[in-house]
Amino acid sequence: MAEPRILLVHAHPDDESIETGATMAKYAAEGAHVCLVTCTRGEEGEVIPEDLRHLSGDALGEYRVGELARACAALGVTDHRFLGGAGRWRDSGMMGDPANDDPRCFWRADLDEATAALVRIVREVRPQVIVTYDANGFYGHPDHIQAHRVAWRAFEQSADPSYGEGEAWAPSRFYVTAIPLSALEAEVGRGPFDRVGSVKEFGFGVPDDQVTTRIEAGPHLHAKVAAMRWHATQITVAPPYYALSNNVGVPLLDAEYYTLLAGEPGIPGEDGRETGLVHPVA
């Protein structure tokens, strides 16, 4: 089998560690080419530590670029790029924020321009697999939704020899991140941070039957936690939980989950789900 090559498309610095950190560390440790594409520098992030709250806008974005570099090092990932170059598109903030109206924000990005920028990377890296968020952006963030749109279009267009520059390349699988609701239900009312009263209060999660793939996090959870700690402006880590600026506790699960949206599924494990992203099909 050819060298595994995986391309992940994330919206902001920290998303890669929170949602796919163990997966990235696993494949990097196994010698795969892991390419991370980040769409913004996270200029609208809400800063948690008091001693860093003076950071905002471009200054925060620059600081988060450094956090991301250290997180990638913790995960063993050496190929990181910003879509269109660092600062080409800005963080759009949460849905409904005034930042959504900034013509420079990713939510307002021209889809053709953003897709072309990602297609160039896809054709250079030639991944078998592309990973991003689902159509709802995992939890409704506009930049996550836009990342899905751009990644899906690039998945389709990179295989079209009449589109753009470079030699056509057809990735074989397209995955989106997912957490089964059953994994979250077990954590309701638990942990050292603010506790939710129902699974709906987490604001994310999908029915279990939508989850096609389970990657064991255990052997690489230490790398994931180390990477998350580097994103100190955005994350408070207290294993086996973490919290963002809302201080709601979220579990550090023993697996990372995905849904296969395109491509042939792999051989299932004991629970009926795939156990990897790149492997021979049944």
Secondary structure, DSSP 4 states (H G I P E B T S, - for coil): -PPPEEEEEESSTTHHHHHHHHHHHHHHHTT-EEEEEES---TTPPP-SGGGTT--HHHHHHHHHHHHHHHHHHHT--EEEETTSTTSSB---STTSGGGG-TTBGGG--HHHHHHHHHHHHHHH--SEEEE--TTHHHH-HHHHHHHHHHHHHHHHTT-TTSSSS-----SEEEEEE-BHHHHHTTTT-SSSB--SSGGGG---B-GGG--EEEE-GGGHHHHHHHHHH-TTT-EEETTEEE-TT-BEEE--SEEEEEEEES--B-B-TTSSBS-SSS-B-
